[in-house]
Every structure is written in structure tokens, then in C-alpha cells.
């Protein structure tokens, strides 16, 4: 479960442009970093074993009770914690292609796949497709399963309507995942949170080890909630740039990009392989894309990119053109 | 599993002296903090999903192969991961009083306690007693169980001989826990590691979620392994100070401190309660101690302290004297 994800530039060395994870790589983190520089004394103390202060700030922000919020070391920890906690009825359903961690976590705790599953995983906006499911569809789905996990890690990167935390809590059996990583472009911190009914949150909390979240990540989370800094680009302009990138990629012979409602998009290259395209771009151009062939249900030709700055997107289009015509 | 641990000064406000966790509170972290201040850009990238670079540095340092090392988000994550991974034979044994997380983790994964248990947990030096078990005793114990978890979190705080990582790996069925938190006084980072046979490490690794360790914690770990800074006090002098503290505490009417081979020590106060002693010291003196009454097998009269600077230890002795004579 640890191979083949995006943002693996550490494997290549010189990466100048990163299209490989689903976030905007140019978030302005200078104020957050300046704040964290003042928090470094915190490494010498244990974090609060359960980060109730940050959970309270998040609850206030979403109009929930603190008992309806659980802070985790990234959405990935939440995925494993959910599979661990609900394993008394170990059947699951996912919509493929899907983020591999849902299935990896379920397999680790002995689940089997089933149509009439107890536990259903839905990513909305979906990764890697960029598709957004209607609110009514999501509500219907929640009625068909004992628990619906609604991974809204990419919720800040779409203009389409999504279930709010309070709407999801009201459904009773929906566990909603949220990612500070994606919202603020801080994947290095490992910080996310879950919202759900107080009953479900209490069950999850009982299965969580103490001191799961690093002190600096907690301080960053509290600061982000207090300050609400403008870190993401203007979303209307950014999504419009994503559409422009998609159109230009679609004009390349051998490239086909699927529709998307967010900043990232799934495509195919043919007759070449996505792994070769990725290597070419990384080694020749210093550009990192996501080889999506390891998503179950996809092919060795699938890749995923997230739009970045217009000049980077132009360079990506040129790089891919060079690859297909070489 | 998240109530009643040490280092809970956040519950009291003004704490000036911390005797409550088993570490030296005055580790000189200035060089590490200065280094981390240069690493803050790292929050914008995913950590390596599995921190092989740091594992390699640790392996070199202990004379092991990288396949015999697993980095975790603190020793606590390792405890839960072990219970999760070995749950196919869910019987355990602990030596009481013991760190509550061993039993909490076992219960979470459906273990039951048994004399002839598959999984045995031993903390050496022991927490909260400060006792050190002989190497021969530990080897014997490893022969009596399928797997022996040997928590050496406090290994740097004793002059008594302990099993080295390579000796423990050679036994085949010993999983040894190590704590960067304790070694370097950095509990806020959440960083520890496990050493064991490549077979056991591979099983543990398969159950671990990706990106478990925060990027800044990884950078800190790499720097600490490279630089080997002198962060702990001179151990001979520090252990001698711990003996001095113990003698002075033992002179107080109503206080009885058990023998210890390390920097921390377990004691009783009577006829008063440890919880009242703790509240008195925190609220009246700004001193934090560990109420040890929630260790299974101990009583409401048990408390634990770790030696600090001589002048702080003197102040603690005076504070406790005031409490018992008030």
C-alpha cells in the first residue's frame, strides 16, 4: 500500500514542476511557516493526547458540536481507523477507479467486497476522475448501506454543490473525511479530520491511539482555523485554468482527457505507456505527473495531472507533445 | 486510553517544573530547532510514504539491515501496530504495573490475557517502576512466548546492561521498541522505531498506513542520526542526581520511594492521595508530577517523578514536604 502514489519526486531528484498530486503546488505558505517557526519549542512537550482544542475550533467553523469532530494524522489515518472500527460487519463497496487506500485498509482488516455491503466508500469530488456526484445521489447511497464514508478531501476544489458537514451529520450514518492537506497545500504535516454523528465519532475515537498528531501539525491547524488565510488560488480562475489545460491536452494526438469538475483530471496516452510518459517528463523535463495505472480498473495508459500555473500547464502540454512525437 | 498520562500540564496552565514524564525536561534542543526552522518548506510536500532513508540511517547506527528497522509515529503507534498485526493468536501477558497502552492496544484488537500467552510485553527499563531486568531474564522470557515485545523506550536512561538491537534481532522473536521522544526529549514530534527480524518487520510494515510520519519529524530524525548531538545530560551525573532525589524524598514522613535503576521513580504518599498531591503541587507550586494510580496494580497513593535539575529536585522535595505537613 505504499508504492505508486503521486508526489513521489523524491524518486527522481530534480523536479521543477509538480502536477502529480491533486493540489495546487503554489499555495502561499509563508505566513504559516513564519508562525510555525515560533512554535518549535513545542517539540519538547507531548501534544494533548486527544486534540480537543482543535476539534472545538473545527466544530465552531462547521456549525457542529465538538463531539461530532475527530482530528486525525491526515485523511489516510482516518481511512484505516474507519476500517478497523467497523470490522464487525466486514463487507465493503468502492466505486472504481478509486484511491487504493480504501481497499487496502479494508483488506488489512479482513473485509470482503460485496454489492450489498455494510460499508461504502465514495470520494466526492472523486479521485482520480475529478467527477462530482450529486447531493441526491449521495443521500440515496447513504440509505443503501449501514455506513457511507464520504471522502471530501477535494471539497475545496470544485464549484459543484456538495453535502455540508451538518447535512452529512444529519443523515446519521455518513462519515465525512476532510483534508487539511488538500485545503491548505500542507501534505507534510499529516492533518485531517472526520465529521459524523457523535455516536460514530465516539466509536472511532475509542479505537484511536493517543498522541496521534504531531504538536506542530496541531499548532498549524489551530492557526489555520483562527486566521483563515487565503492560501488557495481564486477557485473560479483556477478551475477555468484546469479546463484550459484539459482542452490543450485533448488536442494532442494520442492523448484523451476525461471530463472533470475539479482541478485535476484523468487521461490516457496511447499507444505509449503512462509509466514511460512519466519517466520522460521527470527525467527530461523535471515535471512530475501521476502514473494512474495502479488504480484498480484503469489501464497502463492512464495518467492524472492537476492544473498548476498557466505557464507550467503550457510547459506540460509542450512536454507531452514532445513525448508523443519523439 | 487517552486520560491520565503524564505531561498533562495543559490541564493546569502555569507549570514551571515538569517531573511528570520520564524524560529530562531541559534537553538542549536549540540546534535541532534551528535546523527545523530551515526545513519548514517541507510541509508543502508529502513525506516519503515509507521513510526508508531514515530507516537506513538507523540501521547503520545499530549495525542492522534496513529491512530490520521500521520507523513509526512514536513508540505508541508501534504498540498499536504490533497488537493489530499479531492478532491471529490473540493472547497477551504484561508485567504489572505497566504502561496502559499495551493492554489498551490488545483489548482493542480482541486479545485476552493468559499466562501461556502468544504475545508478551516487557518494558525495560520498566515504566513506572524504573526496574531493569537482566539480559538473561529477557532471553529466557523470549523463549517462553511466540513473540516478546521489548519496549526499550528508556534505554538511554540507565547504566545497567540491556539487549542491543542486534542481540535482540538474533533472538528471532523479539520486537524491540525505541523512542526518539525519550532519547532526545522531543515528544512533540511523534517519532520512534522498531527493530526486529526482517520477517517480523515485513509483517508490521504490511499493516502500516502510508505517510504515517510527519515530514518535519522525519527531517529531525535524519538530522539527529547524522549529527548525534549531545542532548541528554551526562548520564552518570544525572543518575546520581536521581539517587539523591530519591533519598531526600524517602526522608519525608508518609513518602516511600521504590528502588530504581533509571532517572524516574515510583513512590507512595500516605495517608493522602496521589491525585491530591498532584493538584497541590500543580496549583500551588507550578510543579507537575505523574499521578500513577491509573497503572493497573497500583493504588490511589502511587505517584511517579523523574529527576530534573538539582535545584528543581530540591524544590520538589520542599513542595512535597509542605503538602504532607499542611
HADDOCK unambig.tbl for C-alpha pairs under 7 A between the chains (distance, minus, plus):
assign (segid A and resid 1 and name CA) (segid B and resid 210 and name CA) 6.89 0.50 0.50
assign (segid A and resid 2 and name CA) (segid B and resid 49 and name CA) 5.81 0.50 0.50
assign (segid A and resid 2 and name CA) (segid B and resid 50 and name CA) 6.62 0.50 0.50
assign (segid A and resid 2 and name CA) (segid B and resid 210 and name CA) 5.44 0.50 0.50
assign (segid A and resid 7 and name CA) (segid B and resid 46 and name CA) 6.41 0.50 0.50
assign (segid A and resid 33 and name CA) (segid B and resid 40 and name CA) 6.04 0.50 0.50
assign (segid A and resid 37 and name CA) (segid B and resid 37 and name CA) 5.72 0.50 0.50
assign (segid A and resid 40 and name CA) (segid B and resid 33 and name CA) 6.04 0.50 0.50
assign (segid A and resid 42 and name CA) (segid B and resid 188 and name CA) 6.06 0.50 0.50
assign (segid A and resid 43 and name CA) (segid B and resid 186 and name CA) 5.13 0.50 0.50
assign (segid A and resid 43 and name CA) (segid B and resid 187 and name CA) 6.13 0.50 0.50
assign (segid A and resid 43 and name CA) (segid B and resid 188 and name CA) 3.97 0.50 0.50
assign (segid A and resid 43 and name CA) (segid B and resid 189 and name CA) 5.52 0.50 0.50
assign (segid A and resid 44 and name CA) (segid B and resid 185 and name CA) 5.87 0.50 0.50
assign (segid A and resid 44 and name CA) (segid B and resid 186 and name CA) 4.61 0.50 0.50
assign (segid A and resid 44 and name CA) (segid B and resid 187 and name CA) 5.74 0.50 0.50
assign (segid A and resid 44 and name CA) (segid B and resid 188 and name CA) 5.71 0.50 0.50
assign (segid A and resid 45 and name CA) (segid B and resid 186 and name CA) 6.81 0.50 0.50
assign (segid A and resid 45 and name CA) (segid B and resid 187 and name CA) 5.43 0.50 0.50
assign (segid A and resid 45 and name CA) (segid B and resid 188 and name CA) 5.16 0.50 0.50
assign (segid A and resid 46 and name CA) (segid B and resid 7 and name CA) 6.41 0.50 0.50
assign (segid A and resid 46 and name CA) (segid B and resid 187 and name CA) 4.80 0.50 0.50
assign (segid A and resid 46 and name CA) (segid B and resid 188 and name CA) 4.80 0.50 0.50
assign (segid A and resid 47 and name CA) (segid B and resid 188 and name CA) 5.63 0.50 0.50
assign (segid A and resid 49 and name CA) (segid B and resid 2 and name CA) 5.82 0.50 0.50
assign (segid A and resid 50 and name CA) (segid B and resid 2 and name CA) 6.64 0.50 0.50
assign (segid A and resid 77 and name CA) (segid B and resid 209 and name CA) 6.97 0.50 0.50
assign (segid A and resid 108 and name CA) (segid B and resid 207 and name CA) 6.60 0.50 0.50
assign (segid A and resid 185 and name CA) (segid B and resid 44 and name CA) 5.88 0.50 0.50
assign (segid A and resid 186 and name CA) (segid B and resid 43 and name CA) 5.12 0.50 0.50
assign (segid A and resid 186 and name CA) (segid B and resid 44 and name CA) 4.60 0.50 0.50
assign (segid A and resid 186 and name CA) (segid B and resid 45 and name CA) 6.81 0.50 0.50
assign (segid A and resid 187 and name CA) (segid B and resid 43 and name CA) 6.13 0.50 0.50
assign (segid A and resid 187 and name CA) (segid B and resid 44 and name CA) 5.74 0.50 0.50
assign (segid A and resid 187 and name CA) (segid B and resid 45 and name CA) 5.43 0.50 0.50
assign (segid A and resid 187 and name CA) (segid B and resid 46 and name CA) 4.80 0.50 0.50
assign (segid A and resid 188 and name CA) (segid B and resid 42 and name CA) 6.06 0.50 0.50
assign (segid A and resid 188 and name CA) (segid B and resid 43 and name CA) 3.96 0.50 0.50
assign (segid A and resid 188 and name CA) (segid B and resid 44 and name CA) 5.70 0.50 0.50
assign (segid A and resid 188 and name CA) (segid B and resid 45 and name CA) 5.17 0.50 0.50
assign (segid A and resid 188 and name CA) (segid B and resid 46 and name CA) 4.80 0.50 0.50
assign (segid A and resid 188 and name CA) (segid B and resid 47 and name CA) 5.64 0.50 0.50
assign (segid A and resid 188 and name CA) (segid B and resid 214 and name CA) 5.72 0.50 0.50
assign (segid A and resid 188 and name CA) (segid B and resid 215 and name CA) 4.86 0.50 0.50
assign (segid A and resid 189 and name CA) (segid B and resid 43 and name CA) 5.53 0.50 0.50
assign (segid A and resid 189 and name CA) (segid B and resid 214 and name CA) 5.24 0.50 0.50
assign (segid A and resid 189 and name CA) (segid B and resid 215 and name CA) 6.43 0.50 0.50
assign (segid A and resid 190 and name CA) (segid B and resid 214 and name CA) 5.73 0.50 0.50
assign (segid A and resid 207 and name CA) (segid B and resid 108 and name CA) 6.61 0.50 0.50
assign (segid A and resid 209 and name CA) (segid B and resid 77 and name CA) 6.99 0.50 0.50
assign (segid A and resid 210 and name CA) (segid B and resid 1 and name CA) 6.90 0.50 0.50
assign (segid A and resid 210 and name CA) (segid B and resid 2 and name CA) 5.49 0.50 0.50
assign (segid A and resid 214 and name CA) (segid B and resid 188 and name CA) 5.72 0.50 0.50
assign (segid A and resid 214 and name CA) (segid B and resid 189 and name CA) 5.26 0.50 0.50
assign (segid A and resid 214 and name CA) (segid B and resid 190 and name CA) 5.73 0.50 0.50
assign (segid A and resid 215 and name CA) (segid B and resid 188 and name CA) 4.89 0.50 0.50
assign (segid A and resid 215 and name CA) (segid B and resid 189 and name CA) 6.44 0.50 0.50
